[in-house]
Amino acid sequence: MIALYVVAAIAVFAAIRAIIEKNTGRKLPYANVLNFAVAGALVLLLDHPLSLVAAAAYFVGSTLESNAIASTYAGGVKR
Amino acid sequence: MIAGLEVAFGLIALAGAVSAALIRDSYGKLISLGILVAGVLPFIVDRGYLDVAVTVSLIAPIATIFVLMVARREES
């Protein structure tokens, strides 16, 4: 139970820092911390075998999203 | 869910929604959209709709990638 509180506190802190930060390059690591914390919270919230699948899907999806934003922000593919 | 956790994740979702409405930069807006989804998803999982959670967490990045195509085209 204490792990859930720790993970939620990390998620709130990372969300506030990601919103307050002005520079986009500094926003992205805090958004990643938020995504990892939420993926951990999804496993701990519900005691069901499929919650592992939900957390894995969220982990894959959020990592894909962050990588797409970061690679576009860095300039994308040079043609 | 425990009341403190409801407050925490609701705060994350509301902060993501307000910042997505207010931020002018397009990349910052997309990051705020990700924060909004991250705040909403624990409520879906807590009710037990795990198939809905899997679908949302796989479709939201695809929507972000489609919006990114528009953002990149506007810049160049």
Backbone of each chain as nested JSON, in Angstrom:
{
  "chains": [
    {"id": "A", "residues": [
      {"number": 1, "name": "MET", "atoms": {"N": [0.825, -1.22, 0.0], "CA": [0.0, 0.0, 0.0], "C": [0.856, 1.265, 0.0]}},
      {"number": 2, "name": "ILE", "atoms": {"N": [1.993, 1.193, 0.729], "CA": [2.854, 2.383, 0.803], "C": [3.494, 2.652, -0.558]}},
      {"number": 3, "name": "ALA", "atoms": {"N": [3.725, 1.587, -1.351], "CA": [4.353, 1.766, -2.666], "C": [3.448, 2.588, -3.575]}},
      {"number": 4, "name": "LEU", "atoms": {"N": [2.126, 2.371, -3.448], "CA": [1.18, 3.119, -4.279], "C": [1.229, 4.615, -3.959]}},
      {"number": 5, "name": "TYR", "atoms": {"N": [1.346, 4.931, -2.657], "CA": [1.446, 6.346, -2.286], "C": [2.728, 6.975, -2.812]}},
      {"number": 6, "name": "VAL", "atoms": {"N": [3.834, 6.223, -2.732], "CA": [5.115, 6.753, -3.208], "C": [5.046, 7.027, -4.708]}},
      {"number": 7, "name": "VAL", "atoms": {"N": [4.481, 6.049, -5.445], "CA": [4.397, 6.199, -6.901], "C": [3.485, 7.373, -7.273]}},
      {"number": 8, "name": "ALA", "atoms": {"N": [2.355, 7.542, -6.54], "CA": [1.45, 8.657, -6.834], "C": [2.113, 9.994, -6.531]}},
      {"number": 9, "name": "ALA", "atoms": {"N": [2.906, 10.046, -5.446], "CA": [3.607, 11.298, -5.125], "C": [4.613, 11.637, -6.208]}},
      {"number": 10, "name": "ILE", "atoms": {"N": [5.337, 10.631, -6.7], "CA": [6.293, 10.863, -7.789], "C": [5.56, 11.354, -9.033]}},
      {"number": 11, "name": "ALA", "atoms": {"N": [4.378, 10.776, -9.305], "CA": [3.61, 11.171, -10.494], "C": [3.155, 12.622, -10.396]}},
      {"number": 12, "name": "VAL", "atoms": {"N": [2.665, 13.027, -9.208], "CA": [2.219, 14.418, -9.05], "C": [3.39, 15.375, -9.2]}},
      {"number": 13, "name": "PHE", "atoms": {"N": [4.528, 15.043, -8.572], "CA": [5.705, 15.91, -8.664], "C": [6.175, 16.05, -10.113]}},
      {"number": 14, "name": "ALA", "atoms": {"N": [6.238, 14.919, -10.827], "CA": [6.716, 14.965, -12.215], "C": [5.75, 15.733, -13.1]}},
      {"number": 15, "name": "ALA", "atoms": {"N": [4.425, 15.594, -12.848], "CA": [3.453, 16.323, -13.669], "C": [3.592, 17.821, -13.454]}},
      {"number": 16, "name": "ILE", "atoms": {"N": [3.737, 18.241, -12.176], "CA": [3.863, 19.678, -11.904], "C": [5.141, 20.224, -12.521]}},
      {"number": 17, "name": "ARG", "atoms": {"N": [6.246, 19.483, -12.388], "CA": [7.498, 19.965, -12.968], "C": [7.418, 20.023, -14.494]}},
      {"number": 18, "name": "ALA", "atoms": {"N": [6.766, 19.02, -15.11], "CA": [6.667, 19.001, -16.572], "C": [5.811, 20.155, -17.072]}},
      {"number": 19, "name": "ILE", "atoms": {"N": [4.819, 20.582, -16.285], "CA": [3.97, 21.684, -16.738], "C": [4.653, 23.019, -16.512]}},
      {"number": 20, "name": "ILE", "atoms": {"N": [5.348, 23.161, -15.368], "CA": [5.948, 24.456, -15.034], "C": [7.126, 24.773, -15.951]}},
      {"number": 21, "name": "GLU", "atoms": {"N": [7.883, 23.741, -16.339], "CA": [9.11, 23.949, -17.104], "C": [8.815, 24.648, -18.439]}},
      {"number": 22, "name": "LYS", "atoms": {"N": [9.648, 25.634, -18.801], "CA": [9.408, 26.389, -20.03], "C": [10.037, 25.727, -21.254]}},
      {"number": 23, "name": "ASN", "atoms": {"N": [11.25, 25.2, -21.09], "CA": [11.986, 24.644, -22.221], "C": [11.445, 23.252, -22.571]}},
      {"number": 24, "name": "THR", "atoms": {"N": [11.178, 23.021, -23.873], "CA": [10.593, 21.732, -24.272], "C": [11.558, 20.578, -24.033]}},
      {"number": 25, "name": "GLY", "atoms": {"N": [12.846, 20.813, -24.245], "CA": [13.826, 19.764, -24.012], "C": [13.902, 19.341, -22.564]}},
      {"number": 26, "name": "ARG", "atoms": {"N": [13.525, 20.236, -21.64], "CA": [13.498, 19.861, -20.225], "C": [12.144, 19.326, -19.793]}},
      {"number": 27, "name": "LYS", "atoms": {"N": [11.095, 19.603, -20.587], "CA": [9.784, 19.037, -20.283], "C": [9.785, 17.52, -20.486]}},
      {"number": 28, "name": "LEU", "atoms": {"N": [10.478, 17.053, -21.537], "CA": [10.366, 15.652, -21.946], "C": [10.842, 14.643, -20.902]}},
      {"number": 29, "name": "PRO", "atoms": {"N": [11.982, 14.851, -20.192], "CA": [12.35, 13.869, -19.158], "C": [11.33, 13.778, -18.04]}},
      {"number": 30, "name": "TYR", "atoms": {"N": [10.725, 14.909, -17.639], "CA": [9.714, 14.838, -16.589], "C": [8.456, 14.141, -17.08]}},
      {"number": 31, "name": "ALA", "atoms": {"N": [8.12, 14.302, -18.359], "CA": [6.983, 13.561, -18.907], "C": [7.27, 12.059, -18.905]}},
      {"number": 32, "name": "ASN", "atoms": {"N": [8.538, 11.691, -19.137], "CA": [8.908, 10.279, -19.067], "C": [8.78, 9.734, -17.657]}},
      {"number": 33, "name": "VAL", "atoms": {"N": [9.22, 10.523, -16.66], "CA": [9.095, 10.09, -15.259], "C": [7.63, 9.886, -14.906]}},
      {"number": 34, "name": "LEU", "atoms": {"N": [6.778, 10.804, -15.377], "CA": [5.339, 10.673, -15.131], "C": [4.789, 9.39, -15.755]}},
      {"number": 35, "name": "ASN", "atoms": {"N": [5.227, 9.085, -16.984], "CA": [4.726, 7.88, -17.64], "C": [5.155, 6.615, -16.898]}},
      {"number": 36, "name": "PHE", "atoms": {"N": [6.397, 6.571, -16.431], "CA": [6.851, 5.392, -15.687], "C": [6.09, 5.25, -14.375]}},
      {"number": 37, "name": "ALA", "atoms": {"N": [5.854, 6.368, -13.699], "CA": [5.145, 6.309, -12.418], "C": [3.71, 5.833, -12.609]}},
      {"number": 38, "name": "VAL", "atoms": {"N": [3.051, 6.307, -13.681], "CA": [1.675, 5.872, -13.933], "C": [1.644, 4.4, -14.319]}},
      {"number": 39, "name": "ALA", "atoms": {"N": [2.643, 3.938, -15.083], "CA": [2.692, 2.51, -15.439], "C": [2.861, 1.65, -14.194]}},
      {"number": 40, "name": "GLY", "atoms": {"N": [3.646, 2.12, -13.211], "CA": [3.763, 1.393, -11.957], "C": [2.477, 1.409, -11.163]}},
      {"number": 41, "name": "ALA", "atoms": {"N": [1.781, 2.549, -11.171], "CA": [0.538, 2.67, -10.406], "C": [-0.557, 1.781, -10.99]}},
      {"number": 42, "name": "LEU", "atoms": {"N": [-0.541, 1.596, -12.316], "CA": [-1.575, 0.76, -12.944], "C": [-1.47, -0.685, -12.466]}},
      {"number": 43, "name": "VAL", "atoms": {"N": [-0.225, -1.18, -12.271], "CA": [-0.058, -2.552, -11.787], "C": [-0.535, -2.664, -10.346]}},
      {"number": 44, "name": "LEU", "atoms": {"N": [-0.212, -1.654, -9.527], "CA": [-0.499, -1.752, -8.099], "C": [-1.961, -1.49, -7.765]}},
      {"number": 45, "name": "LEU", "atoms": {"N": [-2.708, -0.829, -8.679], "CA": [-4.078, -0.426, -8.335], "C": [-5.014, -1.61, -8.218]}},
      {"number": 46, "name": "LEU", "atoms": {"N": [-4.982, -2.512, -9.213], "CA": [-6.005, -3.546, -9.311], "C": [-5.345, -4.921, -9.272]}},
      {"number": 47, "name": "ASP", "atoms": {"N": [-5.877, -5.824, -8.448], "CA": [-5.293, -7.148, -8.337], "C": [-5.96, -8.092, -9.333]}},
      {"number": 48, "name": "HIS", "atoms": {"N": [-5.498, -8.042, -10.552], "CA": [-6.102, -8.811, -11.639], "C": [-4.992, -9.184, -12.609]}},
      {"number": 49, "name": "PRO", "atoms": {"N": [-5.005, -10.369, -13.203], "CA": [-3.908, -10.746, -14.11], "C": [-3.793, -9.859, -15.343]}},
      {"number": 50, "name": "LEU", "atoms": {"N": [-4.928, -9.343, -15.829], "CA": [-4.861, -8.532, -17.054], "C": [-4.327, -7.131, -16.804]}},
      {"number": 51, "name": "SER", "atoms": {"N": [-4.205, -6.71, -15.534], "CA": [-3.669, -5.372, -15.284], "C": [-2.206, -5.29, -15.697]}},
      {"number": 52, "name": "LEU", "atoms": {"N": [-1.515, -6.443, -15.689], "CA": [-0.14, -6.465, -16.201], "C": [-0.126, -6.137, -17.687]}},
      {"number": 53, "name": "VAL", "atoms": {"N": [-1.091, -6.686, -18.434], "CA": [-1.175, -6.417, -19.882], "C": [-1.484, -4.936, -20.116]}},
      {"number": 54, "name": "ALA", "atoms": {"N": [-2.403, -4.385, -19.303], "CA": [-2.752, -2.966, -19.46], "C": [-1.547, -2.085, -19.194]}},
      {"number": 55, "name": "ALA", "atoms": {"N": [-0.778, -2.401, -18.131], "CA": [0.394, -1.588, -17.805], "C": [1.455, -1.711, -18.882]}},
      {"number": 56, "name": "ALA", "atoms": {"N": [1.64, -2.918, -19.437], "CA": [2.627, -3.089, -20.503], "C": [2.218, -2.319, -21.751]}},
      {"number": 57, "name": "ALA", "atoms": {"N": [0.92, -2.337, -22.076], "CA": [0.443, -1.592, -23.24], "C": [0.623, -0.099, -23.027]}},
      {"number": 58, "name": "TYR", "atoms": {"N": [0.344, 0.377, -21.806], "CA": [0.544, 1.805, -21.545], "C": [2.008, 2.176, -21.609]}},
      {"number": 59, "name": "PHE", "atoms": {"N": [2.877, 1.288, -21.118], "CA": [4.319, 1.559, -21.16], "C": [4.799, 1.684, -22.601]}},
      {"number": 60, "name": "VAL", "atoms": {"N": [4.398, 0.72, -23.445], "CA": [4.801, 0.75, -24.851], "C": [4.247, 2.002, -25.538]}},
      {"number": 61, "name": "GLY", "atoms": {"N": [2.974, 2.296, -25.302], "CA": [2.355, 3.444, -25.965], "C": [2.956, 4.763, -25.545]}},
      {"number": 62, "name": "SER", "atoms": {"N": [3.198, 4.951, -24.251], "CA": [3.729, 6.233, -23.799], "C": [5.176, 6.419, -24.244]}},
      {"number": 63, "name": "THR", "atoms": {"N": [5.945, 5.308, -24.294], "CA": [7.317, 5.424, -24.786], "C": [7.336, 5.789, -26.263]}},
      {"number": 64, "name": "LEU", "atoms": {"N": [6.429, 5.199, -27.028], "CA": [6.318, 5.531, -28.461], "C": [5.956, 7.004, -28.651]}},
      {"number": 65, "name": "GLU", "atoms": {"N": [5.031, 7.491, -27.834], "CA": [4.6, 8.891, -27.937], "C": [5.751, 9.838, -27.613]}},
      {"number": 66, "name": "SER", "atoms": {"N": [6.465, 9.565, -26.508], "CA": [7.573, 10.438, -26.121], "C": [8.666, 10.422, -27.178]}},
      {"number": 67, "name": "ASN", "atoms": {"N": [8.95, 9.25, -27.737], "CA": [9.991, 9.18, -28.749], "C": [9.584, 9.909, -30.016]}},
      {"number": 68, "name": "ALA", "atoms": {"N": [8.288, 9.844, -30.368], "CA": [7.838, 10.556, -31.563], "C": [7.961, 12.061, -31.368]}},
      {"number": 69, "name": "ILE", "atoms": {"N": [7.547, 12.571, -30.186], "CA": [7.648, 14.004, -29.931], "C": [9.107, 14.432, -29.916]}},
      {"number": 70, "name": "ALA", "atoms": {"N": [9.973, 13.632, -29.248], "CA": [11.377, 14.027, -29.125], "C": [12.075, 14.021, -30.465]}},
      {"number": 71, "name": "SER", "atoms": {"N": [11.809, 13.014, -31.308], "CA": [12.51, 12.959, -32.587], "C": [12.009, 14.05, -33.532]}},
      {"number": 72, "name": "THR", "atoms": {"N": [10.719, 14.418, -33.429], "CA": [10.245, 15.532, -34.248], "C": [10.807, 16.855, -33.746]}},
      {"number": 73, "name": "TYR", "atoms": {"N": [10.913, 16.985, -32.41], "CA": [11.472, 18.216, -31.841], "C": [12.945, 18.366, -32.201]}},
      {"number": 74, "name": "ALA", "atoms": {"N": [13.651, 17.235, -32.327], "CA": [15.07, 17.294, -32.658], "C": [15.308, 17.544, -34.133]}},
      {"number": 75, "name": "GLY", "atoms": {"N": [14.273, 17.548, -34.974], "CA": [14.46, 17.878, -36.368], "C": [13.96, 16.828, -37.333]}},
      {"number": 76, "name": "GLY", "atoms": {"N": [13.63, 15.636, -36.82], "CA": [13.101, 14.603, -37.691], "C": [14.162, 14.007, -38.6]}},
      {"number": 77, "name": "VAL", "atoms": {"N": [13.698, 13.24, -39.585], "CA": [14.613, 12.578, -40.51], "C": [15.048, 13.575, -41.577]}},
      {"number": 78, "name": "LYS", "atoms": {"N": [16.356, 13.696, -41.751], "CA": [16.861, 14.603, -42.786], "C": [16.764, 13.943, -44.162]}},
      {"number": 79, "name": "ARG", "atoms": {"N": [16.113, 14.642, -45.089], "CA": [15.976, 14.069, -46.428], "C": [16.776, 14.882, -47.427]}}
    ]},
    {"id": "B", "residues": [
      {"number": 1, "name": "MET", "atoms": {"N": [-11.066, 3.21, -5.234], "CA": [-9.703, 3.71, -5.029], "C": [-9.661, 4.507, -3.728]}},
      {"number": 2, "name": "ILE", "atoms": {"N": [-8.481, 4.617, -3.178], "CA": [-8.287, 5.415, -1.961], "C": [-8.474, 6.886, -2.31]}},
      {"number": 3, "name": "ALA", "atoms": {"N": [-9.012, 7.67, -1.338], "CA": [-9.374, 9.054, -1.644], "C": [-8.162, 9.896, -1.995]}},
      {"number": 4, "name": "GLY", "atoms": {"N": [-7.049, 9.67, -1.322], "CA": [-5.848, 10.45, -1.617], "C": [-5.349, 10.209, -3.03]}},
      {"number": 5, "name": "LEU", "atoms": {"N": [-5.45, 8.956, -3.478], "CA": [-5.002, 8.665, -4.842], "C": [-5.938, 9.273, -5.871]}},
      {"number": 6, "name": "GLU", "atoms": {"N": [-7.261, 9.273, -5.548], "CA": [-8.201, 9.936, -6.468], "C": [-7.865, 11.403, -6.618]}},
      {"number": 7, "name": "VAL", "atoms": {"N": [-7.546, 12.06, -5.489], "CA": [-7.17, 13.478, -5.556], "C": [-5.901, 13.652, -6.382]}},
      {"number": 8, "name": "ALA", "atoms": {"N": [-4.913, 12.757, -6.183], "CA": [-3.635, 12.911, -6.875], "C": [-3.798, 12.766, -8.388]}},
      {"number": 9, "name": "PHE", "atoms": {"N": [-4.467, 11.682, -8.811], "CA": [-4.581, 11.468, -10.255], "C": [-5.563, 12.456, -10.893]}},
      {"number": 10, "name": "GLY", "atoms": {"N": [-6.599, 12.857, -10.145], "CA": [-7.489, 13.888, -10.662], "C": [-6.783, 15.215, -10.838]}},
      {"number": 11, "name": "LEU", "atoms": {"N": [-5.875, 15.5, -9.898], "CA": [-5.074, 16.727, -10.022], "C": [-4.195, 16.675, -11.266]}},
      {"number": 12, "name": "ILE", "atoms": {"N": [-3.601, 15.503, -11.533], "CA": [-2.76, 15.364, -12.729], "C": [-3.597, 15.569, -13.99]}},
      {"number": 13, "name": "ALA", "atoms": {"N": [-4.789, 14.957, -14.034], "CA": [-5.632, 15.075, -15.232], "C": [-6.09, 16.517, -15.444]}},
      {"number": 14, "name": "LEU", "atoms": {"N": [-6.51, 17.18, -14.344], "CA": [-6.97, 18.564, -14.486], "C": [-5.831, 19.492, -14.883]}},
      {"number": 15, "name": "ALA", "atoms": {"N": [-4.635, 19.276, -14.298], "CA": [-3.49, 20.12, -14.651], "C": [-3.111, 19.913, -16.108]}},
      {"number": 16, "name": "GLY", "atoms": {"N": [-3.182, 18.674, -16.592], "CA": [-2.893, 18.419, -17.998], "C": [-3.899, 19.09, -18.911]}},
      {"number": 17, "name": "ALA", "atoms": {"N": [-5.189, 19.055, -18.526], "CA": [-6.214, 19.677, -19.365], "C": [-6.054, 21.193, -19.409]}},
      {"number": 18, "name": "VAL", "atoms": {"N": [-5.821, 21.82, -18.234], "CA": [-5.687, 23.281, -18.198], "C": [-4.446, 23.728, -18.95]}},
      {"number": 19, "name": "SER", "atoms": {"N": [-3.331, 22.993, -18.777], "CA": [-2.113, 23.41, -19.472], "C": [-2.216, 23.139, -20.968]}},
      {"number": 20, "name": "ALA", "atoms": {"N": [-2.947, 22.093, -21.373], "CA": [-3.152, 21.868, -22.808], "C": [-3.987, 22.992, -23.415]}},
      {"number": 21, "name": "ALA", "atoms": {"N": [-4.874, 23.589, -22.613], "CA": [-5.659, 24.706, -23.137], "C": [-4.852, 25.986, -23.184]}},
      {"number": 22, "name": "LEU", "atoms": {"N": [-3.918, 26.168, -22.258], "CA": [-3.269, 27.479, -22.121], "C": [-1.928, 27.594, -22.84]}},
      {"number": 23, "name": "ILE", "atoms": {"N": [-1.179, 26.483, -22.968], "CA": [0.167, 26.57, -23.541], "C": [0.087, 26.858, -25.034]}},
      {"number": 24, "name": "ARG", "atoms": {"N": [0.946, 27.778, -25.528], "CA": [0.897, 28.165, -26.938], "C": [1.792, 27.3, -27.817]}},
      {"number": 25, "name": "ASP", "atoms": {"N": [2.912, 26.835, -27.27], "CA": [3.852, 26.028, -28.043], "C": [3.219, 24.675, -28.412]}},
      {"number": 26, "name": "SER", "atoms": {"N": [3.416, 24.225, -29.678], "CA": [2.712, 23.016, -30.115], "C": [3.291, 21.76, -29.459]}},
      {"number": 27, "name": "TYR", "atoms": {"N": [4.611, 21.716, -29.247], "CA": [5.18, 20.537, -28.582], "C": [4.759, 20.485, -27.123]}},
      {"number": 28, "name": "GLY", "atoms": {"N": [4.733, 21.63, -26.465], "CA": [4.271, 21.663, -25.085], "C": [2.82, 21.252, -24.963]}},
      {"number": 29, "name": "LYS", "atoms": {"N": [2.033, 21.614, -25.97], "CA": [0.623, 21.215, -25.978], "C": [0.484, 19.695, -26.096]}},
      {"number": 30, "name": "LEU", "atoms": {"N": [1.319, 19.075, -26.942], "CA": [1.248, 17.617, -27.084], "C": [1.708, 16.908, -25.819]}},
      {"number": 31, "name": "ILE", "atoms": {"N": [2.735, 17.456, -25.149], "CA": [3.192, 16.867, -23.884], "C": [2.081, 16.983, -22.836]}},
      {"number": 32, "name": "SER", "atoms": {"N": [1.361, 18.114, -22.836], "CA": [0.25, 18.272, -21.891], "C": [-0.868, 17.277, -22.182]}},
      {"number": 33, "name": "LEU", "atoms": {"N": [-1.061, 16.96, -23.463], "CA": [-2.058, 15.939, -23.824], "C": [-1.654, 14.574, -23.275]}},
      {"number": 34, "name": "GLY", "atoms": {"N": [-0.347, 14.269, -23.313], "CA": [0.126, 13.028, -22.717], "C": [-0.089, 12.992, -21.218]}},
      {"number": 35, "name": "ILE", "atoms": {"N": [0.112, 14.146, -20.549], "CA": [-0.123, 14.232, -19.102], "C": [-1.602, 14.011, -18.798]}},
      {"number": 36, "name": "LEU", "atoms": {"N": [-2.479, 14.55, -19.652], "CA": [-3.931, 14.355, -19.476], "C": [-4.313, 12.88, -19.555]}},
      {"number": 37, "name": "VAL", "atoms": {"N": [-3.766, 12.171, -20.561], "CA": [-4.063, 10.74, -20.698], "C": [-3.512, 9.968, -19.504]}},
      {"number": 38, "name": "ALA", "atoms": {"N": [-2.307, 10.353, -19.04], "CA": [-1.709, 9.674, -17.887], "C": [-2.541, 9.87, -16.627]}},
      {"number": 39, "name": "GLY", "atoms": {"N": [-3.23, 11.005, -16.507], "CA": [-4.075, 11.22, -15.337], "C": [-5.405, 10.493, -15.427]}},
      {"number": 40, "name": "VAL", "atoms": {"N": [-5.912, 10.301, -16.637], "CA": [-7.234, 9.682, -16.798], "C": [-7.14, 8.16, -16.681]}},
      {"number": 41, "name": "LEU", "atoms": {"N": [-6.048, 7.563, -17.159], "CA": [-5.966, 6.11, -17.272], "C": [-6.085, 5.351, -15.946]}},
      {"number": 42, "name": "PRO", "atoms": {"N": [-5.517, 5.808, -14.806], "CA": [-5.729, 5.07, -13.554], "C": [-7.186, 4.959, -13.138]}},
      {"number": 43, "name": "PHE", "atoms": {"N": [-8.03, 5.93, -13.486], "CA": [-9.458, 5.821, -13.162], "C": [-10.123, 4.716, -13.975]}},
      {"number": 44, "name": "ILE", "atoms": {"N": [-9.707, 4.554, -15.242], "CA": [-10.264, 3.48, -16.07], "C": [-9.853, 2.126, -15.517]}},
      {"number": 45, "name": "VAL", "atoms": {"N": [-8.572, 2.002, -15.117], "CA": [-8.087, 0.725, -14.605], "C": [-8.744, 0.404, -13.261]}},
      {"number": 46, "name": "ASP", "atoms": {"N": [-8.981, 1.419, -12.439], "CA": [-9.521, 1.185, -11.108], "C": [-10.939, 0.613, -11.145]}},
      {"number": 47, "name": "ARG", "atoms": {"N": [-11.713, 0.986, -12.17], "CA": [-13.054, 0.413, -12.292], "C": [-13.041, -1.0, -12.842]}},
      {"number": 48, "name": "GLY", "atoms": {"N": [-11.902, -1.433, -13.418], "CA": [-11.809, -2.784, -13.924], "C": [-11.978, -2.917, -15.417]}},
      {"number": 49, "name": "TYR", "atoms": {"N": [-12.092, -1.795, -16.11], "CA": [-12.233, -1.86, -17.581], "C": [-10.85, -1.98, -18.211]}},
      {"number": 50, "name": "LEU", "atoms": {"N": [-10.25, -3.16, -18.093], "CA": [-8.861, -3.292, -18.53], "C": [-8.737, -3.31, -20.043]}},
      {"number": 51, "name": "ASP", "atoms": {"N": [-9.759, -3.833, -20.75], "CA": [-9.694, -3.808, -22.212], "C": [-9.778, -2.374, -22.733]}},
      {"number": 52, "name": "VAL", "atoms": {"N": [-10.61, -1.553, -22.08], "CA": [-10.682, -0.146, -22.469], "C": [-9.339, 0.543, -22.215]}},
      {"number": 53, "name": "ALA", "atoms": {"N": [-8.689, 0.181, -21.093], "CA": [-7.397, 0.789, -20.768], "C": [-6.343, 0.424, -21.806]}},
      {"number": 54, "name": "VAL", "atoms": {"N": [-6.334, -0.858, -22.237], "CA": [-5.369, -1.277, -23.263], "C": [-5.624, -0.52, -24.558]}},
      {"number": 55, "name": "THR", "atoms": {"N": [-6.897, -0.393, -24.946], "CA": [-7.225, 0.289, -26.203], "C": [-6.847, 1.766, -26.149]}},
      {"number": 56, "name": "VAL", "atoms": {"N": [-7.189, 2.431, -25.032], "CA": [-6.855, 3.855, -24.916], "C": [-5.357, 4.068, -24.944]}},
      {"number": 57, "name": "SER", "atoms": {"N": [-4.609, 3.229, -24.222], "CA": [-3.17, 3.456, -24.149], "C": [-2.475, 3.093, -25.448]}},
      {"number": 58, "name": "LEU", "atoms": {"N": [-3.122, 2.355, -26.352], "CA": [-2.51, 2.116, -27.663], "C": [-2.973, 3.117, -28.714]}},
      {"number": 59, "name": "ILE", "atoms": {"N": [-4.163, 3.723, -28.548], "CA": [-4.669, 4.645, -29.564], "C": [-4.187, 6.072, -29.321]}},
      {"number": 60, "name": "ALA", "atoms": {"N": [-4.012, 6.479, -28.059], "CA": [-3.593, 7.853, -27.765], "C": [-2.257, 8.231, -28.402]}},
      {"number": 61, "name": "PRO", "atoms": {"N": [-1.211, 7.361, -28.402], "CA": [0.02, 7.741, -29.102], "C": [-0.166, 7.874, -30.603]}},
      {"number": 62, "name": "ILE", "atoms": {"N": [-1.075, 7.081, -31.181], "CA": [-1.304, 7.187, -32.632], "C": [-1.918, 8.55, -32.947]}},
      {"number": 63, "name": "ALA", "atoms": {"N": [-2.847, 9.008, -32.107], "CA": [-3.426, 10.345, -32.287], "C": [-2.356, 11.413, -32.173]}},
      {"number": 64, "name": "THR", "atoms": {"N": [-1.434, 11.235, -31.205], "CA": [-0.348, 12.204, -31.046], "C": [0.539, 12.248, -32.284]}},
      {"number": 65, "name": "ILE", "atoms": {"N": [0.807, 11.066, -32.871], "CA": [1.658, 11.034, -34.063], "C": [0.973, 11.728, -35.24]}},
      {"number": 66, "name": "PHE", "atoms": {"N": [-0.359, 11.573, -35.355], "CA": [-1.071, 12.274, -36.436], "C": [-1.003, 13.787, -36.25]}},
      {"number": 67, "name": "VAL", "atoms": {"N": [-1.136, 14.255, -34.988], "CA": [-1.042, 15.692, -34.758], "C": [0.375, 16.184, -35.014]}},
      {"number": 68, "name": "LEU", "atoms": {"N": [1.372, 15.34, -34.712], "CA": [2.765, 15.726, -34.954], "C": [3.037, 15.958, -36.43]}},
      {"number": 69, "name": "MET", "atoms": {"N": [2.392, 15.204, -37.313], "CA": [2.568, 15.433, -38.754], "C": [2.13, 16.852, -39.117]}},
      {"number": 70, "name": "VAL", "atoms": {"N": [1.004, 17.311, -38.543], "CA": [0.52, 18.667, -38.816], "C": [1.503, 19.7, -38.255]}},
      {"number": 71, "name": "ALA", "atoms": {"N": [2.015, 19.466, -37.04], "CA": [2.922, 20.43, -36.409], "C": [4.209, 20.556, -37.205]}},
      {"number": 72, "name": "ARG", "atoms": {"N": [4.71, 19.425, -37.719], "CA": [5.954, 19.481, -38.483], "C": [5.734, 20.193, -39.815]}},
      {"number": 73, "name": "ARG", "atoms": {"N": [4.544, 19.995, -40.416], "CA": [4.292, 20.631, -41.709], "C": [4.144, 22.135, -41.559]}},
      {"number": 74, "name": "GLU", "atoms": {"N": [3.567, 22.588, -40.424], "CA": [3.41, 24.027, -40.224], "C": [4.753, 24.713, -40.038]}},
      {"number": 75, "name": "GLU", "atoms": {"N": [5.708, 24.01, -39.404], "CA": [6.986, 24.65, -39.126], "C": [7.836, 24.794, -40.372]}},
      {"number": 76, "name": "SER", "atoms": {"N": [7.89, 23.748, -41.211], "CA": [8.792, 23.773, -42.35], "C": [8.191, 24.524, -43.526]}}
    ]}
  ]
}
